[in-house]
């Protein structure tokens, strides 16, 4: 049985820190005078004290290094504990949400999924709207650190291929994570500020600009309006598309850029492939809207690039119900959500690099069949891909597909129809946001689903955000025997 004290200590500190951040929405509610401030004060006290007590109780077990088991438990435990405490303001606050709805909303926020069970967003207290946006912003920077520090160490899903780029931690996970996080944080904050200013320039109100900057850079997708980006059509859609793309690029490239090295950005095959996909599908959608829907070029291009970017990055904003465009766009958007952005970004889903490795492996195998005596190796970014990485990527693809299938069956058993079950499972595990159909489509939300489905989807969002294998490993007997 692993020593849980180092894990509890870090989780306690993070929970306490989360409680302190609740004071900001409290101040916002005080400024707006909506009477909701005491809710955040109570939530902050409960969360901070609980986190502090956990940290103090576990402080005698702090070590410089974490074992493999402890790292797995810490990575999963953080994304379990924070949504539980992040849900408190929804239970105590104006929404008076039931526990299942509050946890669903908080899990969707911190995993940057963007699926919501809340309606009437236009009338909610400003502090509660800001809290939803803040959770996504915290989740965005959190997953970057996880993807650059923990997953390469854990050899999850082929992420070990980025180990050298993630500033090799040499087993010293916590100290090195703090160093990496400090560099990333500066860039992350700078992108957020730039995004907020850009929204202000194109005419978005200040409060909406701040909130949407937080959820754009985190590729989260929570909005302050029930109509989502349908309330801000026009120039704000171009701004959103730009910053969703910027947030979907590897943050290690920004660190290198700040250090004076720009070449890696232009040489990164992930980035090139990602941008090519966005441009290609956007042009397809623009042409489709022009020919089939009789839309004008600018409007079709704007809606195309916004919604294509929103779905592939897993942000989940919606400026319109693209289900009304026709069957072809719906199918394209469904599979687009299963692609994702670049590794080491705020993005979710499968990620571009895994498809590149898969394609390279297929090509190598075909060439091997054609020339049995030749030596052909799968390559990524010009480098040979080792068998360990290749096996890890293949395992991820299998588990990803099986997980979506199993989740779809489980959701169907709760009484949901096929489209809702399949798209709900895919959007939760890929952390995209909207699903398909009349209930959870771009113009709906998840509030009408039954409680069992909401718990299942909350679990799906968790495992999807942590690359599946991190969570599943904990449920194996072998894990606890090591």
C-alpha positions as CSV (number, residue, x, y, z in Angstrom):
1,X,0.0,0.0,0.0
2,X,1.6,3.3,-1.1
3,X,2.2,6.1,1.5
4,X,-0.7,8.5,0.8
5,X,0.7,11.4,2.8
6,X,2.7,13.0,0.0
7,X,-0.4,12.8,-2.2
8,X,-2.7,14.1,0.5
9,X,-0.3,17.0,1.2
10,X,-0.3,18.3,-2.4
11,X,-4.0,17.8,-2.8
12,X,-4.7,19.6,0.5
13,X,-2.6,22.6,-0.7
14,X,-4.4,22.8,-4.0
15,X,-7.8,22.5,-2.4
16,X,-6.8,25.3,0.1
17,X,-5.6,27.4,-2.8
18,X,-8.9,26.8,-4.7
19,X,-10.8,28.1,-1.6
20,X,-8.7,31.3,-1.6
21,X,-9.6,32.0,-5.2
22,X,-13.3,31.9,-4.3
23,X,-12.8,35.3,-2.7
24,X,-12.5,36.9,-6.1
25,X,-16.1,36.1,-7.2
26,X,-17.1,37.1,-3.7
27,X,-15.7,40.6,-4.4
28,X,-17.3,40.7,-7.8
29,X,-20.7,40.0,-6.2
30,X,-20.1,42.7,-3.6
31,X,-19.3,45.2,-6.4
32,X,-22.5,44.3,-8.3
33,X,-24.5,44.2,-5.1
34,X,-26.5,41.2,-6.0
35,X,-26.5,39.7,-2.5
36,X,-24.6,36.5,-3.5
37,X,-21.3,37.4,-1.9
38,X,-21.9,35.4,1.4
39,X,-22.2,32.2,-0.7
40,X,-18.6,32.5,-1.8
41,X,-17.4,33.5,1.6
42,X,-18.9,30.4,3.1
43,X,-17.6,28.2,0.3
44,X,-14.1,29.8,0.6
45,X,-13.9,29.1,4.3
46,X,-15.1,25.5,4.0
47,X,-12.8,24.7,1.1
48,X,-9.7,26.5,2.5
49,X,-10.0,25.1,6.0
50,X,-10.6,21.5,4.7
51,X,-7.6,21.8,2.4
52,X,-5.4,23.2,5.0
53,X,-6.3,20.5,7.5
54,X,-5.6,17.8,5.0
55,X,-2.2,19.4,4.2
56,X,-1.2,19.7,7.8
57,X,-2.3,16.2,8.6
58,X,-0.1,14.8,5.7
59,X,2.8,17.2,6.1
60,X,5.0,14.7,8.0
61,X,5.1,12.5,4.9
62,X,6.4,15.0,2.4
63,X,9.3,13.6,0.2
64,X,11.4,15.1,-2.5
65,X,10.4,12.3,-4.9
66,X,7.1,10.6,-5.7
67,X,6.9,7.0,-6.4
68,X,5.1,5.8,-9.6
69,X,2.1,4.8,-7.6
70,X,1.9,8.1,-5.8
71,X,2.2,10.1,-9.1
72,X,-0.7,8.1,-10.6
73,X,-2.8,8.7,-7.4
74,X,-1.9,12.4,-7.3
75,X,-2.7,13.1,-10.9
76,X,-6.1,11.4,-10.5
77,X,-6.8,12.7,-7.0
78,X,-6.4,16.3,-7.9
79,X,-9.1,16.1,-10.6
80,X,-11.4,14.3,-8.3
81,X,-11.0,16.5,-5.2
82,X,-11.1,19.9,-6.9
83,X,-14.4,19.5,-8.7
84,X,-16.0,18.3,-5.4
85,X,-15.0,21.5,-3.7
86,X,-15.5,23.6,-6.8
87,X,-19.2,22.4,-6.8
88,X,-19.9,24.0,-3.4
89,X,-20.9,27.5,-4.7
90,X,-23.4,25.9,-7.0
91,X,-25.1,24.0,-4.2
92,X,-25.1,27.0,-1.8
93,X,-25.7,29.7,-4.4
94,X,-28.4,31.0,-6.6
95,X,-28.7,27.8,-8.7
96,X,-29.3,25.7,-5.6
97,X,-28.1,22.9,-7.7
98,X,-28.4,19.3,-6.5
99,X,-25.1,17.6,-5.8
100,X,-25.1,15.6,-9.1
101,X,-25.7,18.8,-11.1
102,X,-23.1,20.8,-9.1
103,X,-20.4,18.1,-9.5
104,X,-21.2,17.7,-13.2
105,X,-20.8,21.5,-13.7
106,X,-17.6,21.7,-11.7
107,X,-16.2,18.6,-13.4
108,X,-17.1,20.0,-16.8
109,X,-15.4,23.3,-15.8
110,X,-12.1,22.0,-14.4
111,X,-11.7,19.4,-17.2
112,X,-12.5,22.3,-19.7
113,X,-15.2,20.2,-21.3
114,X,-17.7,23.0,-21.4
115,X,-20.9,20.9,-21.1
116,X,-23.4,22.5,-18.8
117,X,-26.5,21.6,-16.9
118,X,-27.4,25.2,-16.1
119,X,-29.9,27.4,-17.9
120,X,-30.8,31.0,-17.4
121,X,-27.1,32.1,-17.5
122,X,-28.1,35.6,-18.5
123,X,-29.7,36.1,-15.0
124,X,-27.2,34.3,-12.8
125,X,-25.1,36.4,-10.3
126,X,-21.9,37.7,-11.9
127,X,-19.8,36.0,-9.3
128,X,-21.1,32.6,-10.1
129,X,-20.6,33.2,-13.9
130,X,-17.0,34.3,-13.1
131,X,-16.5,31.2,-11.0
132,X,-17.4,28.9,-13.9
133,X,-14.9,30.7,-16.1
134,X,-12.2,30.6,-13.4
135,X,-12.6,26.9,-13.0
136,X,-12.0,26.4,-16.7
137,X,-9.0,28.7,-16.6
138,X,-7.5,26.8,-13.7
139,X,-8.2,23.5,-15.5
140,X,-6.5,24.7,-18.6
141,X,-3.2,25.6,-17.0
142,X,-3.4,22.5,-14.8
143,X,-3.7,20.1,-17.7
144,X,-0.7,21.8,-19.5
145,X,1.4,21.0,-16.4
146,X,0.0,17.5,-16.3
147,X,0.7,16.9,-20.0
148,X,4.3,18.3,-19.8
149,X,5.4,16.9,-16.5
150,X,3.4,14.0,-15.3
151,X,2.2,12.1,-18.4
152,X,5.7,11.8,-19.9
153,X,6.9,10.5,-16.6
154,X,4.0,8.0,-16.4
155,X,4.6,6.9,-20.0
156,X,0.9,7.4,-20.8
157,X,-0.5,7.2,-24.3
158,X,2.8,7.9,-26.1
159,X,3.4,11.1,-24.2
160,X,6.9,9.9,-23.3
161,X,8.0,11.0,-26.7
162,X,7.8,14.6,-25.4
163,X,9.9,13.8,-22.3
164,X,12.9,15.8,-23.4
165,X,10.8,18.7,-24.5
166,X,9.0,18.7,-21.1
167,X,12.3,19.6,-19.4
168,X,13.2,16.0,-18.2
169,X,12.2,15.8,-14.6
170,X,14.5,12.9,-13.7
171,X,12.0,11.7,-11.2
172,X,11.9,14.9,-9.2
173,X,8.4,15.6,-10.1
174,X,7.2,18.2,-7.6
175,X,10.2,20.7,-7.7
176,X,10.4,20.5,-11.5
177,X,6.7,20.9,-11.9
178,X,6.8,24.2,-10.0
179,X,9.6,25.4,-12.3
180,X,7.7,24.5,-15.4
181,X,4.5,25.9,-14.1
182,X,6.1,29.3,-13.4
183,X,7.2,29.6,-17.0
184,X,4.0,28.5,-18.4
185,X,1.9,30.7,-16.1
186,X,3.5,33.9,-17.4
187,X,2.7,32.9,-21.0
188,X,-0.8,31.7,-20.1
189,X,-1.7,34.9,-18.3
190,X,-0.3,37.0,-21.1
191,X,-2.4,35.1,-23.7
192,X,-5.5,35.6,-21.4
193,X,-4.9,39.4,-21.1
194,X,-4.3,39.8,-24.8
195,X,-7.5,37.8,-25.5
196,X,-9.6,40.0,-23.1
197,X,-8.2,43.2,-24.7
198,X,-9.0,41.9,-28.2
199,X,-12.6,41.1,-27.1
200,X,-12.9,44.6,-25.7
201,X,-11.6,46.2,-28.9
202,X,-14.2,44.4,-31.0
203,X,-17.0,45.6,-28.8
204,X,-17.7,42.9,-26.2
205,X,-18.8,44.2,-22.8
206,X,-16.0,44.2,-20.2
207,X,-17.5,41.5,-18.0
208,X,-18.2,39.2,-20.9
209,X,-14.8,39.9,-22.4
210,X,-13.0,38.8,-19.2
211,X,-15.0,35.7,-18.8
212,X,-14.7,34.6,-22.5
213,X,-11.0,35.3,-22.4
214,X,-10.7,32.9,-19.5
215,X,-12.7,30.2,-21.3
216,X,-11.2,30.8,-24.7
217,X,-7.5,30.5,-23.7
218,X,-8.4,27.4,-21.6
219,X,-10.4,26.0,-24.6
220,X,-13.2,25.5,-22.0
221,X,-16.2,26.9,-23.7
222,X,-18.3,28.1,-20.8
223,X,-20.2,31.3,-21.7
224,X,-22.0,34.0,-19.8
225,X,-25.0,33.7,-22.1
226,X,-27.5,31.0,-22.8
227,X,-26.9,31.7,-26.5
228,X,-23.2,31.2,-26.0
229,X,-21.4,33.0,-28.9
230,X,-24.7,33.4,-30.7
231,X,-24.9,36.6,-28.5
232,X,-21.6,37.9,-29.9
233,X,-21.7,37.2,-33.6
234,X,-19.4,39.1,-35.9
235,X,-15.8,40.2,-35.1
236,X,-15.7,38.4,-31.7
237,X,-16.0,35.1,-33.5
238,X,-12.7,35.8,-35.4
239,X,-11.0,36.8,-32.1
240,X,-12.3,33.6,-30.4
241,X,-11.1,31.4,-33.3
242,X,-7.6,33.0,-33.2
243,X,-7.1,32.5,-29.4
244,X,-8.6,29.0,-29.5
245,X,-5.9,28.1,-32.0
246,X,-3.1,29.8,-30.0
247,X,-4.2,28.0,-26.9
248,X,-4.1,24.7,-28.8
249,X,-0.4,24.9,-29.7
250,X,2.3,23.3,-27.6
251,X,3.1,25.7,-24.8
252,X,6.7,24.4,-24.8
253,X,7.0,26.3,-28.1
254,X,6.0,29.5,-26.4
255,X,8.6,28.9,-23.7
256,X,11.2,28.4,-26.5
257,X,9.9,31.5,-28.3
258,X,10.3,33.7,-25.2
259,X,13.8,32.2,-24.8
260,X,14.6,33.5,-28.3
261,X,14.2,30.4,-30.3
262,X,11.4,30.7,-32.9
263,X,12.4,27.8,-35.3
264,X,10.8,25.0,-33.3
265,X,7.3,26.6,-33.9
266,X,7.8,26.5,-37.7
267,X,9.4,23.1,-37.7
268,X,6.8,21.4,-35.5
269,X,4.8,18.9,-37.6
270,X,2.0,18.9,-35.1
271,X,1.4,22.6,-35.6
272,X,1.5,22.4,-39.4
273,X,-0.9,19.4,-39.5
274,X,-3.3,21.1,-37.0
275,X,-3.5,24.3,-38.9
276,X,-3.9,22.5,-42.3
277,X,-6.8,20.5,-40.9
278,X,-8.6,23.6,-39.6
279,X,-8.1,25.5,-42.9
280,X,-9.2,22.5,-45.0
281,X,-12.3,21.8,-43.1
282,X,-13.2,25.5,-42.8
283,X,-13.0,25.9,-46.6
284,X,-15.1,22.7,-47.0
285,X,-17.8,24.2,-44.6
286,X,-17.6,27.6,-46.4
287,X,-18.2,26.0,-49.8
288,X,-21.0,23.8,-48.4
289,X,-22.8,26.7,-46.8
290,X,-22.4,28.7,-50.1
291,X,-23.6,25.9,-52.4
292,X,-26.1,24.1,-50.3
293,X,-27.4,26.7,-47.8
294,X,-27.1,29.7,-50.1
295,X,-25.1,31.5,-47.5
296,X,-22.8,34.4,-48.4
297,X,-19.0,33.8,-48.4
298,X,-18.0,36.0,-45.4
299,X,-20.8,34.7,-43.1
300,X,-20.2,31.1,-44.2
301,X,-16.4,31.4,-43.6
302,X,-16.9,33.1,-40.2
303,X,-19.3,30.5,-38.9
304,X,-17.2,27.8,-40.5
305,X,-13.9,28.8,-39.0
306,X,-15.4,29.6,-35.6
307,X,-17.3,26.3,-35.2
308,X,-14.6,24.2,-36.8
309,X,-12.0,25.7,-34.4
310,X,-14.4,25.4,-31.5
311,X,-15.0,21.7,-32.0
312,X,-11.5,20.5,-33.0
313,X,-9.9,22.4,-30.0
314,X,-12.6,21.0,-27.7
315,X,-13.7,24.4,-26.6
316,X,-17.3,23.8,-27.4
317,X,-18.6,27.3,-28.0
318,X,-21.6,27.5,-30.3
319,X,-22.5,30.5,-32.4
320,X,-25.3,28.6,-34.2
321,X,-27.0,25.2,-34.3
322,X,-24.9,23.6,-37.0
323,X,-27.2,20.6,-37.0
324,X,-29.5,22.7,-39.1
325,X,-26.8,23.0,-41.8
326,X,-27.4,19.4,-42.9
327,X,-26.1,15.9,-42.4
328,X,-22.7,16.4,-43.9
329,X,-21.5,19.1,-41.4
330,X,-22.9,17.1,-38.5
331,X,-20.9,14.0,-39.4
332,X,-17.7,16.1,-40.0
333,X,-18.1,17.9,-36.7
334,X,-18.6,14.6,-34.8
335,X,-15.3,13.2,-36.1
336,X,-13.5,16.5,-35.8
337,X,-14.1,16.5,-32.1
338,X,-12.2,13.2,-31.9
339,X,-9.1,14.8,-33.3
340,X,-8.1,17.4,-30.8
341,X,-5.2,19.9,-30.8
342,X,-1.5,19.6,-30.0
343,X,0.1,17.8,-27.1
344,X,1.2,20.1,-24.3
345,X,-1.7,22.6,-24.9
346,X,-5.0,23.2,-23.2
347,X,-6.6,21.0,-25.8
348,X,-8.3,17.6,-25.3
349,X,-9.3,14.5,-27.2
350,X,-6.9,12.2,-29.0
351,X,-4.3,14.9,-30.1
352,X,-2.7,15.4,-33.5
353,X,0.6,13.6,-32.7
354,X,-1.1,10.3,-32.1
355,X,-2.7,10.3,-35.5
356,X,0.6,11.2,-37.0
357,X,2.3,8.2,-35.3
358,X,-0.6,5.9,-36.2
359,X,-0.4,7.0,-39.9
360,X,3.4,6.6,-39.9
361,X,3.1,3.1,-38.4
362,X,0.5,2.1,-41.1
363,X,2.7,3.4,-43.9
364,X,5.7,1.6,-42.4
365,X,3.7,-1.6,-42.2
366,X,2.5,-1.3,-45.8
367,X,6.1,-0.7,-47.0
368,X,7.2,-3.7,-45.0
369,X,4.6,-5.9,-46.8
370,X,5.7,-4.6,-50.1
371,X,9.4,-5.2,-49.3
372,X,9.7,-7.9,-46.7
373,X,13.5,-7.6,-46.4
374,X,13.5,-3.9,-45.9
375,X,13.7,-2.0,-42.6
376,X,11.0,0.5,-42.2
377,X,10.4,2.4,-39.0
378,X,7.5,4.7,-37.9
379,X,8.8,8.3,-37.5
380,X,7.5,11.4,-35.8
381,X,8.9,14.8,-36.5
382,X,11.8,13.1,-38.4
383,X,12.7,10.9,-35.4
384,X,12.2,7.2,-35.2
385,X,9.4,6.1,-32.9
386,X,10.4,3.5,-30.4
387,X,8.4,0.3,-29.8
388,X,7.4,1.5,-26.3
389,X,5.9,4.7,-27.7
390,X,4.2,2.9,-30.6
391,X,2.6,0.4,-28.3
392,X,1.5,3.1,-25.9
393,X,-0.2,5.1,-28.7
394,X,-1.9,1.9,-30.1
395,X,-3.1,1.1,-26.6
396,X,-4.5,4.6,-26.2
397,X,-6.5,4.3,-29.5
398,X,-8.0,1.0,-28.5
399,X,-8.9,2.1,-25.0
400,X,-10.3,5.4,-26.4
401,X,-12.6,3.6,-28.8
402,X,-13.6,0.9,-26.3
403,X,-14.3,3.6,-23.6
404,X,-16.6,5.5,-26.0
405,X,-18.4,2.3,-26.9
406,X,-18.8,1.2,-23.3
407,X,-20.0,4.6,-22.2
408,X,-22.5,4.7,-25.0
409,X,-23.9,1.4,-24.0
410,X,-24.1,2.5,-20.3
411,X,-25.8,5.7,-21.3
412,X,-28.3,3.8,-23.5
413,X,-29.1,1.6,-20.5
414,X,-30.3,4.7,-18.6
415,X,-32.9,5.3,-21.3
416,X,-31.2,7.7,-23.6
417,X,-31.6,7.4,-27.4
418,X,-28.7,6.3,-29.6
419,X,-27.6,9.7,-30.9
420,X,-27.6,11.2,-27.4
421,X,-25.8,8.2,-25.9
422,X,-23.1,8.0,-28.6
423,X,-22.5,11.8,-28.9
424,X,-22.7,12.2,-25.1
425,X,-20.0,9.5,-24.5
426,X,-17.8,11.0,-27.3
427,X,-18.1,14.6,-26.1
428,X,-17.4,13.7,-22.5
429,X,-14.4,11.4,-23.1
430,X,-13.0,13.8,-25.7
431,X,-13.9,16.8,-23.5
432,X,-15.5,18.6,-26.4
433,X,-18.7,20.1,-24.8
434,X,-21.8,19.9,-27.0
435,X,-23.2,16.7,-28.2
436,X,-25.7,15.9,-31.0
437,X,-29.4,15.7,-31.0
438,X,-32.3,17.8,-29.6
439,X,-31.3,17.3,-26.0
440,X,-27.5,17.9,-25.7
441,X,-26.9,19.4,-29.2
442,X,-25.4,22.9,-29.7
443,X,-28.6,24.6,-28.8
444,X,-29.4,22.4,-25.8
445,X,-27.7,21.4,-22.5
446,X,-27.2,18.4,-20.3
447,X,-29.7,19.5,-17.6
448,X,-32.5,17.2,-18.9
449,X,-30.5,14.0,-18.5
450,X,-31.2,11.6,-15.7
451,X,-28.9,11.5,-12.7
452,X,-27.2,8.2,-13.6
453,X,-26.3,9.6,-17.0
454,X,-24.8,12.7,-15.4
455,X,-22.6,10.7,-13.1
456,X,-21.5,8.5,-15.9
457,X,-20.6,11.6,-18.0
458,X,-18.8,13.2,-15.1
459,X,-16.6,10.1,-14.9
460,X,-16.2,10.2,-18.6
461,X,-14.9,13.8,-18.5
462,X,-12.4,12.8,-15.7
463,X,-10.9,9.8,-17.6
464,X,-10.8,11.7,-20.8
465,X,-9.0,14.7,-19.4
466,X,-6.4,12.4,-17.8
467,X,-5.8,10.5,-21.0
468,X,-7.8,7.4,-19.8
469,X,-4.9,5.2,-18.8
470,X,-4.0,7.2,-15.7
471,X,-7.3,6.5,-14.1
472,X,-7.8,3.0,-15.4
473,X,-4.4,1.9,-14.1
474,X,-5.6,2.6,-10.5
475,X,-8.4,0.1,-10.9
476,X,-6.0,-2.8,-11.6
477,X,-4.9,-5.3,-9.0
478,X,-1.3,-5.1,-10.2
479,X,-1.2,-1.4,-9.4
480,X,-1.7,-2.0,-5.7
481,X,0.7,-4.9,-5.6
482,X,3.7,-3.0,-6.7
